[in-house]
Amino acid sequence: MCTAVRFSNEEGSVFLGRNLDWSCGYGENVRIMPKGFMIAWAFDESTPAKHAVIGMCVEFQNYPLFFDCGNDAGLAVAGLNHPGCAEYAPNPIGGKTNIAAYEFPAWVAANFETVDEVEAALANSLIIEKPFNEHFPVSYLHWIIGDAARSIVVESRADGLHVFDNPVDVLANHPNFEWHLTNLRTYITATPDMPAPATWGRAELAPFGAGAGMRGIPGDVYSPSRFVKVAYLNANYPTKSGESDNVVRMFHTLSNVSMPEGASAMSNGEFEKTVYTSCFSGATGRYYFNTYDDFAIRYASLEDAKRADNNALIECKLKRFE
């Protein structure tokens, strides 16, 4: 499963990050798709990328299968697991923009600058149930897309494509997005403030200490619980300025909903774990990440795209975040 978060800093720049949770990795790496890179679309003619894109992907024969990514305009997207809820169109339809599920993050980040632009384009679009090849079957996902102003959630269902404004700027997995928003009403009494002492009969009661107002916020890794907890944390984390404090914010927030091995078994008996955590910064074009086996945060930058051949994906030079 997975969790994603979007927020802006005091200067108005976007940060979008995610945990990717599964029992194993896929050989994923950070790659840059340079501006002008020719993208072979599943249902349309190849076109050059309008924007340079950086993110985590599986690279197959110079094609990026992005899990999450951001572009040089400060627009970012992440796909999260949604099987049992997501349904894609079985075939392309004439007159529509037909997008294979595997190419959706690249389609968003390569072509658009803002969430508003993406939302307008999605009004005449379909997500198609097409595997990349025999090695990469269809993954059933939903997506969070964010810029400096806001985020949306995109879900493909049996009755078509649904696009939701995302007022809490977070996403988890099952069930559908509007259920998660409604479920937050159960927790509206939660607060980061210290509760006032109370009198019950002749008993004078005072909280033991900090955290008393947060009681009731879930701590397990079930999808509805992660959505609630990360929404609470994202809503109450103090707004920070600059780059470093917001990278720290992202990794601390997502660590609160990460999965340690042994906590949650899937139906096949394998334990999920947080394979990696990432954070894209729209202001700097940096992509930060760490992994389950290495907590050190490293980053790559879209600066590398300025000196590159636009015919090939760029293997990123990683630097350590200090």
VODONU-626991 format. One record per residue (C-alpha): residue number from 1; residue in three letters; chain; x, y, z. Coordinates in steps of 0.2 Angstrom, whole numbers, always signed. Example, Ala and Ser with C-alpha at 12.3 -4.5 7.8 and 13.67 -1.06 7.14 Angstrom:
k:1, r:ALA, c:A, xx:+62, yy:-22, zz:+39
k:2, r:SER, c:A, xx:+68, yy:-5, zz:+36
! end
This chain:
k:1, r:MET, c:A, xx:+0, yy:+0, zz:+0
k:2, r:CYS, c:A, xx:+5, yy:+18, zz:+0
k:3, r:THR, c:A, xx:+3, yy:+36, zz:+7
k:4, r:ALA, c:A, xx:+5, yy:+53, zz:-1
k:5, r:VAL, c:A, xx:+6, yy:+71, zz:+5
k:6, r:ARG, c:A, xx:+7, yy:+88, zz:-3
k:7, r:PHE, c:A, xx:+10, yy:+105, zz:+5
k:8, r:SER, c:A, xx:+17, yy:+122, zz:+2
k:9, r:ASN, c:A, xx:+31, yy:+132, zz:+11
k:10, r:GLU, c:A, xx:+29, yy:+150, zz:+17
k:11, r:GLU, c:A, xx:+36, yy:+155, zz:+0
k:12, r:GLY, c:A, xx:+22, yy:+146, zz:-9
k:13, r:SER, c:A, xx:+32, yy:+132, zz:-17
k:14, r:VAL, c:A, xx:+25, yy:+114, zz:-18
k:15, r:PHE, c:A, xx:+32, yy:+98, zz:-10
k:16, r:LEU, c:A, xx:+24, yy:+82, zz:-14
k:17, r:GLY, c:A, xx:+30, yy:+65, zz:-7
k:18, r:ARG, c:A, xx:+25, yy:+48, zz:-4
k:19, r:ASN, c:A, xx:+28, yy:+31, zz:+4
k:20, r:LEU, c:A, xx:+29, yy:+16, zz:-8
k:21, r:ASP, c:A, xx:+24, yy:+1, zz:+3
k:22, r:TRP, c:A, xx:+26, yy:-17, zz:-4
k:23, r:SER, c:A, xx:+34, yy:-33, zz:+1
k:24, r:CYS, c:A, xx:+49, yy:-30, zz:-11
k:25, r:GLY, c:A, xx:+56, yy:-17, zz:-23
k:26, r:TYR, c:A, xx:+55, yy:-18, zz:-42
k:27, r:GLY, c:A, xx:+73, yy:-12, zz:-46
k:28, r:GLU, c:A, xx:+67, yy:+6, zz:-46
k:29, r:ASN, c:A, xx:+79, yy:+20, zz:-48
k:30, r:VAL, c:A, xx:+78, yy:+39, zz:-49
k:31, r:ARG, c:A, xx:+79, yy:+45, zz:-67
k:32, r:ILE, c:A, xx:+76, yy:+61, zz:-77
k:33, r:MET, c:A, xx:+66, yy:+62, zz:-93
k:34, r:PRO, c:A, xx:+74, yy:+77, zz:-101
k:35, r:LYS, c:A, xx:+63, yy:+90, zz:-110
k:36, r:GLY, c:A, xx:+62, yy:+85, zz:-129
k:37, r:PHE, c:A, xx:+62, yy:+67, zz:-125
k:38, r:MET, c:A, xx:+52, yy:+58, zz:-137
k:39, r:ILE, c:A, xx:+38, yy:+48, zz:-128
k:40, r:ALA, c:A, xx:+30, yy:+33, zz:-137
k:41, r:TRP, c:A, xx:+12, yy:+34, zz:-132
k:42, r:ALA, c:A, xx:+1, yy:+19, zz:-132
k:43, r:PHE, c:A, xx:-14, yy:+26, zz:-141
k:44, r:ASP, c:A, xx:-6, yy:+42, zz:-149
k:45, r:GLU, c:A, xx:+8, yy:+47, zz:-160
k:46, r:SER, c:A, xx:+25, yy:+50, zz:-151
k:47, r:THR, c:A, xx:+27, yy:+68, zz:-145
k:48, r:PRO, c:A, xx:+42, yy:+77, zz:-136
k:49, r:ALA, c:A, xx:+41, yy:+80, zz:-118
k:50, r:LYS, c:A, xx:+36, yy:+98, zz:-115
k:51, r:HIS, c:A, xx:+44, yy:+98, zz:-98
k:52, r:ALA, c:A, xx:+59, yy:+89, zz:-90
k:53, r:VAL, c:A, xx:+53, yy:+76, zz:-77
k:54, r:ILE, c:A, xx:+62, yy:+68, zz:-62
k:55, r:GLY, c:A, xx:+56, yy:+54, zz:-52
k:56, r:MET, c:A, xx:+57, yy:+36, zz:-46
k:57, r:CYS, c:A, xx:+54, yy:+23, zz:-60
k:58, r:VAL, c:A, xx:+57, yy:+6, zz:-67
k:59, r:GLU, c:A, xx:+67, yy:+10, zz:-83
k:60, r:PHE, c:A, xx:+64, yy:-3, zz:-97
k:61, r:GLN, c:A, xx:+73, yy:+0, zz:-114
k:62, r:ASN, c:A, xx:+74, yy:+19, zz:-111
k:63, r:TYR, c:A, xx:+56, yy:+20, zz:-106
k:64, r:PRO, c:A, xx:+52, yy:+27, zz:-88
k:65, r:LEU, c:A, xx:+38, yy:+18, zz:-79
k:66, r:PHE, c:A, xx:+36, yy:+31, zz:-66
k:67, r:PHE, c:A, xx:+29, yy:+28, zz:-48
k:68, r:ASP, c:A, xx:+30, yy:+46, zz:-44
k:69, r:CYS, c:A, xx:+38, yy:+61, zz:-52
k:70, r:GLY, c:A, xx:+38, yy:+80, zz:-54
k:71, r:ASN, c:A, xx:+43, yy:+92, zz:-68
k:72, r:ASP, c:A, xx:+52, yy:+109, zz:-71
k:73, r:ALA, c:A, xx:+36, yy:+119, zz:-69
k:74, r:GLY, c:A, xx:+33, yy:+112, zz:-51
k:75, r:LEU, c:A, xx:+19, yy:+100, zz:-55
k:76, r:ALA, c:A, xx:+20, yy:+83, zz:-47
k:77, r:VAL, c:A, xx:+10, yy:+66, zz:-47
k:78, r:ALA, c:A, xx:+10, yy:+50, zz:-38
k:79, r:GLY, c:A, xx:+1, yy:+34, zz:-41
k:80, r:LEU, c:A, xx:-5, yy:+23, zz:-26
k:81, r:ASN, c:A, xx:-12, yy:+6, zz:-26
k:82, r:HIS, c:A, xx:-31, yy:+4, zz:-28
k:83, r:PRO, c:A, xx:-36, yy:-13, zz:-34
k:84, r:GLY, c:A, xx:-54, yy:-18, zz:-31
k:85, r:CYS, c:A, xx:-59, yy:+0, zz:-33
k:86, r:ALA, c:A, xx:-50, yy:+5, zz:-49
k:87, r:GLU, c:A, xx:-58, yy:+0, zz:-65
k:88, r:TYR, c:A, xx:-51, yy:+6, zz:-82
k:89, r:ALA, c:A, xx:-59, yy:+7, zz:-99
k:90, r:PRO, c:A, xx:-56, yy:-9, zz:-109
k:91, r:ASN, c:A, xx:-53, yy:-1, zz:-125
k:92, r:PRO, c:A, xx:-49, yy:+17, zz:-132
k:93, r:ILE, c:A, xx:-63, yy:+27, zz:-138
k:94, r:GLY, c:A, xx:-62, yy:+39, zz:-153
k:95, r:GLY, c:A, xx:-62, yy:+57, zz:-149
k:96, r:LYS, c:A, xx:-55, yy:+55, zz:-132
k:97, r:THR, c:A, xx:-38, yy:+57, zz:-125
k:98, r:ASN, c:A, xx:-34, yy:+38, zz:-122
k:99, r:ILE, c:A, xx:-20, yy:+35, zz:-109
k:100, r:ALA, c:A, xx:-13, yy:+18, zz:-103
k:101, r:ALA, c:A, xx:-13, yy:+17, zz:-84
k:102, r:TYR, c:A, xx:+6, yy:+14, zz:-84
k:103, r:GLU, c:A, xx:+10, yy:+30, zz:-94
k:104, r:PHE, c:A, xx:-2, yy:+42, zz:-84
k:105, r:PRO, c:A, xx:+12, yy:+50, zz:-73
k:106, r:ALA, c:A, xx:+23, yy:+53, zz:-88
k:107, r:TRP, c:A, xx:+8, yy:+60, zz:-97
k:108, r:VAL, c:A, xx:+4, yy:+72, zz:-83
k:109, r:ALA, c:A, xx:+22, yy:+78, zz:-79
k:110, r:ALA, c:A, xx:+28, yy:+79, zz:-97
k:111, r:ASN, c:A, xx:+13, yy:+89, zz:-104
k:112, r:PHE, c:A, xx:+7, yy:+101, zz:-91
k:113, r:GLU, c:A, xx:+12, yy:+115, zz:-79
k:114, r:THR, c:A, xx:-3, yy:+116, zz:-67
k:115, r:VAL, c:A, xx:-16, yy:+106, zz:-59
k:116, r:ASP, c:A, xx:-29, yy:+117, zz:-67
k:117, r:GLU, c:A, xx:-22, yy:+112, zz:-84
k:118, r:VAL, c:A, xx:-22, yy:+93, zz:-80
k:119, r:GLU, c:A, xx:-40, yy:+94, zz:-74
k:120, r:ALA, c:A, xx:-46, yy:+103, zz:-90
k:121, r:ALA, c:A, xx:-38, yy:+89, zz:-100
k:122, r:LEU, c:A, xx:-45, yy:+75, zz:-90
k:123, r:ALA, c:A, xx:-63, yy:+81, zz:-94
k:124, r:ASN, c:A, xx:-60, yy:+72, zz:-111
k:125, r:SER, c:A, xx:-49, yy:+58, zz:-106
k:126, r:LEU, c:A, xx:-49, yy:+39, zz:-102
k:127, r:ILE, c:A, xx:-38, yy:+28, zz:-93
k:128, r:ILE, c:A, xx:-36, yy:+12, zz:-103
k:129, r:GLU, c:A, xx:-33, yy:-6, zz:-96
k:130, r:LYS, c:A, xx:-17, yy:-10, zz:-106
k:131, r:PRO, c:A, xx:-1, yy:-18, zz:-99
k:132, r:PHE, c:A, xx:+15, yy:-11, zz:-104
k:133, r:ASN, c:A, xx:+21, yy:-28, zz:-109
k:134, r:GLU, c:A, xx:+21, yy:-47, zz:-103
k:135, r:HIS, c:A, xx:+33, yy:-42, zz:-89
k:136, r:PHE, c:A, xx:+23, yy:-28, zz:-83
k:137, r:PRO, c:A, xx:+5, yy:-31, zz:-81
k:138, r:VAL, c:A, xx:-9, yy:-18, zz:-77
k:139, r:SER, c:A, xx:-8, yy:-10, zz:-60
k:140, r:TYR, c:A, xx:-24, yy:-3, zz:-53
k:141, r:LEU, c:A, xx:-20, yy:+14, zz:-46
k:142, r:HIS, c:A, xx:-27, yy:+31, zz:-41
k:143, r:TRP, c:A, xx:-17, yy:+47, zz:-42
k:144, r:ILE, c:A, xx:-13, yy:+63, zz:-32
k:145, r:ILE, c:A, xx:-8, yy:+77, zz:-43
k:146, r:GLY, c:A, xx:-1, yy:+93, zz:-35
k:147, r:ASP, c:A, xx:+6, yy:+110, zz:-38
k:148, r:ALA, c:A, xx:+9, yy:+126, zz:-28
k:149, r:ALA, c:A, xx:-9, yy:+130, zz:-26
k:150, r:ARG, c:A, xx:-18, yy:+114, zz:-23
k:151, r:SER, c:A, xx:-20, yy:+95, zz:-27
k:152, r:ILE, c:A, xx:-33, yy:+84, zz:-35
k:153, r:VAL, c:A, xx:-36, yy:+65, zz:-34
k:154, r:VAL, c:A, xx:-40, yy:+55, zz:-50
k:155, r:GLU, c:A, xx:-49, yy:+39, zz:-49
k:156, r:SER, c:A, xx:-55, yy:+28, zz:-64
k:157, r:ARG, c:A, xx:-71, yy:+18, zz:-60
k:158, r:ALA, c:A, xx:-83, yy:+7, zz:-70
k:159, r:ASP, c:A, xx:-93, yy:+23, zz:-74
k:160, r:GLY, c:A, xx:-78, yy:+33, zz:-80
k:161, r:LEU, c:A, xx:-65, yy:+45, zz:-74
k:162, r:HIS, c:A, xx:-68, yy:+54, zz:-58
k:163, r:VAL, c:A, xx:-58, yy:+70, zz:-53
k:164, r:PHE, c:A, xx:-59, yy:+77, zz:-35
k:165, r:ASP, c:A, xx:-52, yy:+92, zz:-27
k:166, r:ASN, c:A, xx:-42, yy:+87, zz:-13
k:167, r:PRO, c:A, xx:-44, yy:+99, zz:+2
k:168, r:VAL, c:A, xx:-33, yy:+89, zz:+14
k:169, r:ASP, c:A, xx:-19, yy:+86, zz:+1
k:170, r:VAL, c:A, xx:-16, yy:+68, zz:+6
k:171, r:LEU, c:A, xx:-20, yy:+51, zz:-1
k:172, r:ALA, c:A, xx:-19, yy:+33, zz:+4
k:173, r:ASN, c:A, xx:-27, yy:+17, zz:-4
k:174, r:HIS, c:A, xx:-44, yy:+9, zz:-2
k:175, r:PRO, c:A, xx:-58, yy:+13, zz:-2
k:176, r:ASN, c:A, xx:-63, yy:+28, zz:-14
k:177, r:PHE, c:A, xx:-58, yy:+45, zz:-10
k:178, r:GLU, c:A, xx:-74, yy:+53, zz:-5
k:179, r:TRP, c:A, xx:-76, yy:+39, zz:+8
k:180, r:HIS, c:A, xx:-60, yy:+44, zz:+16
k:181, r:LEU, c:A, xx:-65, yy:+63, zz:+17
k:182, r:THR, c:A, xx:-82, yy:+58, zz:+25
k:183, r:ASN, c:A, xx:-73, yy:+47, zz:+37
k:184, r:LEU, c:A, xx:-63, yy:+62, zz:+43
k:185, r:ARG, c:A, xx:-78, yy:+68, zz:+52
k:186, r:THR, c:A, xx:-76, yy:+55, zz:+65
k:187, r:TYR, c:A, xx:-60, yy:+63, zz:+71
k:188, r:ILE, c:A, xx:-65, yy:+82, zz:+71
k:189, r:THR, c:A, xx:-62, yy:+83, zz:+90
k:190, r:ALA, c:A, xx:-44, yy:+78, zz:+88
k:191, r:THR, c:A, xx:-32, yy:+93, zz:+92
k:192, r:PRO, c:A, xx:-14, yy:+96, zz:+95
k:193, r:ASP, c:A, xx:-19, yy:+108, zz:+109
k:194, r:MET, c:A, xx:-17, yy:+103, zz:+128
k:195, r:PRO, c:A, xx:-35, yy:+99, zz:+134
k:196, r:ALA, c:A, xx:-41, yy:+110, zz:+149
k:197, r:PRO, c:A, xx:-43, yy:+101, zz:+166
k:198, r:ALA, c:A, xx:-61, yy:+94, zz:+169
k:199, r:THR, c:A, xx:-71, yy:+91, zz:+184
k:200, r:TRP, c:A, xx:-81, yy:+75, zz:+185
k:201, r:GLY, c:A, xx:-91, yy:+75, zz:+201
k:202, r:ARG, c:A, xx:-79, yy:+79, zz:+215
k:203, r:ALA, c:A, xx:-64, yy:+73, zz:+204
k:204, r:GLU, c:A, xx:-52, yy:+86, zz:+197
k:205, r:LEU, c:A, xx:-45, yy:+78, zz:+181
k:206, r:ALA, c:A, xx:-30, yy:+85, zz:+171
k:207, r:PRO, c:A, xx:-21, yy:+77, zz:+156
k:208, r:PHE, c:A, xx:-5, yy:+67, zz:+159
k:209, r:GLY, c:A, xx:+4, yy:+78, zz:+146
k:210, r:ALA, c:A, xx:+6, yy:+83, zz:+128
k:211, r:GLY, c:A, xx:-4, yy:+72, zz:+116
k:212, r:ALA, c:A, xx:-20, yy:+71, zz:+126
k:213, r:GLY, c:A, xx:-29, yy:+80, zz:+113
k:214, r:MET, c:A, xx:-24, yy:+68, zz:+99
k:215, r:ARG, c:A, xx:-31, yy:+53, zz:+107
k:216, r:GLY, c:A, xx:-42, yy:+43, zz:+95
k:217, r:ILE, c:A, xx:-31, yy:+47, zz:+80
k:218, r:PRO, c:A, xx:-27, yy:+29, zz:+73
k:219, r:GLY, c:A, xx:-9, yy:+22, zz:+74
k:220, r:ASP, c:A, xx:-11, yy:+6, zz:+63
k:221, r:VAL, c:A, xx:-6, yy:+5, zz:+45
k:222, r:TYR, c:A, xx:-23, yy:+1, zz:+38
k:223, r:SER, c:A, xx:-27, yy:+12, zz:+23
k:224, r:PRO, c:A, xx:-41, yy:+22, zz:+32
k:225, r:SER, c:A, xx:-31, yy:+24, zz:+47
k:226, r:ARG, c:A, xx:-16, yy:+30, zz:+37
k:227, r:PHE, c:A, xx:-27, yy:+43, zz:+28
k:228, r:VAL, c:A, xx:-33, yy:+50, zz:+44
k:229, r:LYS, c:A, xx:-17, yy:+51, zz:+53
k:230, r:VAL, c:A, xx:-7, yy:+59, zz:+38
k:231, r:ALA, c:A, xx:-22, yy:+71, zz:+36
k:232, r:TYR, c:A, xx:-21, yy:+76, zz:+54
k:233, r:LEU, c:A, xx:-2, yy:+78, zz:+53
k:234, r:ASN, c:A, xx:-2, yy:+88, zz:+37
k:235, r:ALA, c:A, xx:-16, yy:+100, zz:+44
k:236, r:ASN, c:A, xx:-7, yy:+104, zz:+60
k:237, r:TYR, c:A, xx:+12, yy:+104, zz:+55
k:238, r:PRO, c:A, xx:+18, yy:+122, zz:+56
k:239, r:THR, c:A, xx:+21, yy:+130, zz:+40
k:240, r:LYS, c:A, xx:+40, yy:+131, zz:+37
k:241, r:SER, c:A, xx:+51, yy:+142, zz:+25
k:242, r:GLY, c:A, xx:+64, yy:+137, zz:+13
k:243, r:GLU, c:A, xx:+69, yy:+120, zz:+7
k:244, r:SER, c:A, xx:+78, yy:+110, zz:+21
k:245, r:ASP, c:A, xx:+64, yy:+112, zz:+34
k:246, r:ASN, c:A, xx:+51, yy:+106, zz:+22
k:247, r:VAL, c:A, xx:+61, yy:+91, zz:+17
k:248, r:VAL, c:A, xx:+62, yy:+87, zz:+35
k:249, r:ARG, c:A, xx:+44, yy:+90, zz:+37
k:250, r:MET, c:A, xx:+40, yy:+78, zz:+23
k:251, r:PHE, c:A, xx:+50, yy:+64, zz:+29
k:252, r:HIS, c:A, xx:+44, yy:+66, zz:+47
k:253, r:THR, c:A, xx:+26, yy:+66, zz:+42
k:254, r:LEU, c:A, xx:+28, yy:+51, zz:+31
k:255, r:SER, c:A, xx:+38, yy:+41, zz:+44
k:256, r:ASN, c:A, xx:+22, yy:+42, zz:+55
k:257, r:VAL, c:A, xx:+13, yy:+31, zz:+42
k:258, r:SER, c:A, xx:+27, yy:+20, zz:+37
k:259, r:MET, c:A, xx:+27, yy:+1, zz:+37
k:260, r:PRO, c:A, xx:+40, yy:-9, zz:+47
k:261, r:GLU, c:A, xx:+42, yy:-27, zz:+41
k:262, r:GLY, c:A, xx:+31, yy:-39, zz:+52
k:263, r:ALA, c:A, xx:+17, yy:-26, zz:+56
k:264, r:SER, c:A, xx:+6, yy:-30, zz:+41
k:265, r:ALA, c:A, xx:+5, yy:-46, zz:+31
k:266, r:MET, c:A, xx:-4, yy:-47, zz:+14
k:267, r:SER, c:A, xx:-15, yy:-60, zz:+8
k:268, r:ASN, c:A, xx:-1, yy:-71, zz:+2
k:269, r:GLY, c:A, xx:+8, yy:-70, zz:+19
k:270, r:GLU, c:A, xx:+22, yy:-58, zz:+14
k:271, r:PHE, c:A, xx:+24, yy:-43, zz:+25
k:272, r:GLU, c:A, xx:+23, yy:-26, zz:+18
k:273, r:LYS, c:A, xx:+36, yy:-13, zz:+21
k:274, r:THR, c:A, xx:+40, yy:+5, zz:+16
k:275, r:VAL, c:A, xx:+52, yy:+1, zz:+1
k:276, r:TYR, c:A, xx:+56, yy:+20, zz:-1
k:277, r:THR, c:A, xx:+50, yy:+37, zz:+4
k:278, r:SER, c:A, xx:+51, yy:+52, zz:-8
k:279, r:CYS, c:A, xx:+49, yy:+71, zz:-8
k:280, r:PHE, c:A, xx:+49, yy:+82, zz:-24
k:281, r:SER, c:A, xx:+52, yy:+100, zz:-22
k:282, r:GLY, c:A, xx:+45, yy:+111, zz:-35
k:283, r:ALA, c:A, xx:+56, yy:+126, zz:-32
k:284, r:THR, c:A, xx:+72, yy:+117, zz:-34
k:285, r:GLY, c:A, xx:+67, yy:+103, zz:-45
k:286, r:ARG, c:A, xx:+75, yy:+91, zz:-32
k:287, r:TYR, c:A, xx:+69, yy:+73, zz:-29
k:288, r:TYR, c:A, xx:+74, yy:+67, zz:-12
k:289, r:PHE, c:A, xx:+72, yy:+49, zz:-6
k:290, r:ASN, c:A, xx:+77, yy:+36, zz:+6
k:291, r:THR, c:A, xx:+74, yy:+17, zz:+7
k:292, r:TYR, c:A, xx:+69, yy:+4, zz:+20
k:293, r:ASP, c:A, xx:+87, yy:-2, zz:+22
k:294, r:ASP, c:A, xx:+96, yy:+15, zz:+21
k:295, r:PHE, c:A, xx:+88, yy:+30, zz:+31
k:296, r:ALA, c:A, xx:+100, yy:+43, zz:+24
k:297, r:ILE, c:A, xx:+91, yy:+55, zz:+13
k:298, r:ARG, c:A, xx:+99, yy:+57, zz:-5
k:299, r:TYR, c:A, xx:+93, yy:+68, zz:-19
k:300, r:ALA, c:A, xx:+95, yy:+71, zz:-37
k:301, r:SER, c:A, xx:+91, yy:+87, zz:-47
k:302, r:LEU, c:A, xx:+83, yy:+93, zz:-63
k:303, r:GLU, c:A, xx:+99, yy:+103, zz:-65
k:304, r:ASP, c:A, xx:+106, yy:+88, zz:-73
k:305, r:ALA, c:A, xx:+94, yy:+88, zz:-87
k:306, r:LYS, c:A, xx:+101, yy:+105, zz:-93
k:307, r:ARG, c:A, xx:+117, yy:+96, zz:-99
k:308, r:ALA, c:A, xx:+110, yy:+81, zz:-106
k:309, r:ASP, c:A, xx:+105, yy:+72, zz:-123
k:310, r:ASN, c:A, xx:+87, yy:+73, zz:-124
k:311, r:ASN, c:A, xx:+86, yy:+56, zz:-133
k:312, r:ALA, c:A, xx:+90, yy:+46, zz:-117
k:313, r:LEU, c:A, xx:+84, yy:+45, zz:-99
k:314, r:ILE, c:A, xx:+97, yy:+52, zz:-87
k:315, r:GLU, c:A, xx:+105, yy:+42, zz:-73
k:316, r:CYS, c:A, xx:+105, yy:+54, zz:-59
k:317, r:LYS, c:A, xx:+120, yy:+59, zz:-49
k:318, r:LEU, c:A, xx:+115, yy:+57, zz:-31
k:319, r:LYS, c:A, xx:+120, yy:+69, zz:-17
k:320, r:ARG, c:A, xx:+117, yy:+67, zz:+2
k:321, r:PHE, c:A, xx:+105, yy:+78, zz:+10
k:322, r:GLU, c:A, xx:+113, yy:+87, zz:+25
! end
